[in-house]
Amino acid sequence: MILHDYELDSDAYKVRLLLSILGVAYDKVPVDVHPGREQRTEPYLRLNPLGTLPILVDGDMVLHDAEAILPYIAKRYDTGGVWLPDDPAAFGAVMMWLVFAARDLASADQARLHHMLEAPGDPVALDKAARAAFRVMEDHMTKRELAGAKWFVGASATIADLALFPPIALSRDFAIDHDEYPALRRWMRRVRALPGFITMPGIPDYH
């Protein structure tokens, strides 16, 4: 299994994180995203016409986008069904948060890239959209904690938590104060305590 990876890409990090937690062996191929834009070259466009990372190659199968790769890895390697529950309600909730991570948290990723790499975007609009998404997450986790729960879905961590973690954890890169989100700070500490947790540049040691 091969992961085409960029160390500073938060979506690639989600995949590395799950692979580490599950103890899955894989080969990592670094991609020169900045400044080389290697993911836009012809060999990579044959793997993913969208020109984005991460890309997972497993035999003849090629997958791109973290929210597609995470369920695949969970289904293949998590035999206990913990990270992607079989229960229909829990499964649906996990998939709902995966969509949220890909859609609603895209503004947080774009705001970070604008701040770090001068990627195109309106910083004011991106900041506003990111804060709105984080508020949805904060309200959800506040209610979950009041009910005695520690994770976004179910009684244990799922791939929903791993998909949601990087955008808020990395948001200090564009001046988000985590003190505004106390429930998310507590949740982020729980994510960091997961066996097999690995970090990436930009994620603070403490939340």
Residue pairs with C-beta under 8 A, 6 or more apart in sequence:
1 24
1 25
1 26
1 27
1 56
1 57
1 58
2 26
2 27
2 28
2 29
2 56
2 57
2 58
3 12
3 15
3 16
3 19
3 26
3 27
3 28
3 29
3 54
3 55
3 56
4 29
4 31
4 39
4 44
4 47
4 53
4 54
4 55
4 56
4 57
5 12
5 15
5 16
5 28
5 29
5 30
5 31
5 53
5 54
6 12
6 30
6 31
6 33
6 34
6 39
6 53
6 54
7 30
7 200
7 201
8 33
8 34
8 116
8 200
8 201
8 202
9 33
9 53
9 54
10 109
10 112
10 166
10 167
10 170
10 200
11 52
11 53
11 54
11 65
11 66
11 109
11 166
12 53
12 54
12 66
13 166
13 200
14 66
14 70
14 162
14 163
14 165
14 166
15 54
15 56
15 66
15 69
15 70
15 73
16 28
16 198
16 200
17 162
17 165
17 197
17 198
18 70
18 73
18 74
18 83
18 159
18 162
19 26
19 73
20 196
20 197
20 198
21 83
21 162
21 194
21 195
21 196
21 197
22 73
22 74
22 77
22 78
22 83
22 196
23 196
24 73
24 77
31 38
31 39
31 44
31 53
32 38
33 39
33 53
34 117
38 44
39 48
39 51
39 52
39 53
40 51
44 51
44 55
45 51
47 55
47 57
47 62
47 64
48 55
48 62
48 64
50 64
52 64
52 65
53 64
54 64
54 65
54 66
54 69
55 62
55 63
55 64
56 62
56 63
56 64
56 69
56 72
56 73
58 72
58 76
63 69
63 72
65 102
66 101
66 102
66 163
67 98
67 99
67 101
67 102
67 163
70 84
70 98
70 159
70 162
70 163
71 84
71 95
71 98
71 159
74 83
74 84
74 159
75 84
78 84
82 156
82 157
82 158
83 157
83 158
83 159
83 162
84 91
84 94
84 158
84 159
85 91
85 94
85 153
85 154
85 158
90 153
90 154
90 158
93 152
93 153
93 154
93 160
94 153
94 158
94 159
94 160
97 152
97 153
97 160
97 163
97 164
98 159
98 160
98 163
100 133
100 136
100 164
101 160
101 163
101 164
101 167
102 163
104 129
104 133
104 136
105 130
105 133
105 164
105 167
107 125
107 126
107 129
107 130
107 133
108 126
108 129
108 130
108 133
108 134
108 167
108 168
108 170
108 171
108 174
109 167
110 119
110 121
110 126
111 121
111 123
111 126
111 127
111 130
111 171
111 174
112 167
112 170
112 171
112 173
112 174
112 202
113 119
113 121
114 120
114 121
114 123
114 126
114 174
115 123
115 173
115 174
115 175
116 173
123 174
126 174
127 174
127 175
127 176
130 167
130 171
130 174
130 176
131 176
133 167
134 168
134 171
134 176
134 180
134 181
134 184
135 181
137 152
137 164
137 168
137 181
137 184
138 180
138 181
138 182
138 183
138 184
140 152
141 152
141 183
141 184
141 186
141 187
142 183
144 150
144 151
144 152
144 183
145 183
145 186
149 155
150 187
150 190
151 157
151 158
151 160
151 161
151 187
151 190
152 158
152 160
152 161
152 164
152 187
153 160
153 161
157 190
157 191
157 194
161 187
161 191
162 191
165 188
165 191
166 200
166 203
168 176
168 178
168 181
168 184
168 188
169 188
169 191
169 203
169 204
169 207
170 200
170 202
170 203
171 178
172 178
172 202
172 204
173 202
178 184
178 185
178 188
178 207
179 185
185 207
188 207
189 206
189 207
191 197
192 199
192 207
